[in-house]
Amino acid sequence: MASSNHLPPLVTCDTAAGLELGRFLKAKRAHLQPRDAGLPEGNRRRVPGLRREEVAMLAGVSPAYYTRLEQGDGGRASDDVVAALAQALQLTAAETEHLFRLTDPRRQTRREPRPSAAVRPSIQGLLDSMPDVPALVVGRRSDILAWNNLGSAMFGDIAGLPAAERNWARLVFLDPRSSDLFVNWQQKAADVVGQLRADASRHPDDTRLASLVGELVMRSPPFSRLWAQHEIRDRCHGNILLKHPQAGSLELQVESFRLSGEDDNSLVTYHAEPGSPSREQLRLLGSWISTP
């Protein structure tokens, strides 16, 4: 019988997090140009973005230690070091939170978030009380959990889809109609991937999320490219342009609200400015779907 000393080392949660940390740091370093950090460009750069030693200098750590972090072998970094790295790499608040989780896999919030599930009846009642505003509830893994009639009609009859297909990542990357609906499809795609990355950071043991990501990596080259960039994003807000097959061109304002007691779930609304052509087109769309 072979000695246990010859068995390969187990890949532990800490090991997996270390490898993910290295990939994340490399991706962020590659996207930050020297001029962005106040450093000279130089004439001979063999790699895009900052060099390892430049990030180490900006963060106040040794190049050898930073190299070990990128190689997944840096141990557990202190909060001060993580904060310094986040500042050196000019990370967003969401990316900084992600970095803290990666450097300490056992870091947990005091209250474990409830998993995404059917929304409370009162939330569905709230959605239905806004007949002139398309509205959805989006949960973990970009699942679309609830909607009002106008929200369903806005995004391709969500109510008529099989439950497994009511998912933003699937709609954006696997439904060819999405590239016609979203005028800025690239922005929508990047938002969806960044939000999935944030979910994966908060829930590293979510097997359904891992399965979804694996499927999309295999089936969608655009998803695979975006996933490799390690962008982290919160639920988005701002303007969105749509080219709806019935309502035509729409310019809407997106707002997202975390639901109390349902940490993974957000209420997302899409409203048009009063008196705007988009407001009138939403009204017409609402009248069409309410007519038998």
Secondary structure, 3 states (H helix, E strand, C coil): CCCHHHCCCCCCHHHHHHHHHHHHHHHHHHCCCHHHHCCCCCCCCCCCCCCHHHHHHHHCCCHHHHHHHHCCCCCCCCHHHHHHHHHHCCCCHHHHHHHHHHHCCCCCCCCCCCCCCCCCHHHHHHHHCCCCCCEEEECHHHEEEEECHHHHHHCCCHHHCCHHHCEHHHHHHHCCCHHHHECCHHHHHHHHHHHHHHHHHHCCCCHHHHHHHHHHHHHCHHHHHHHCCCCCCCCCCEEEEEEECCCEEEEEEEEEEEECCEEEEEEEEEECCCCCHHHHHHHHHHHHHHCC
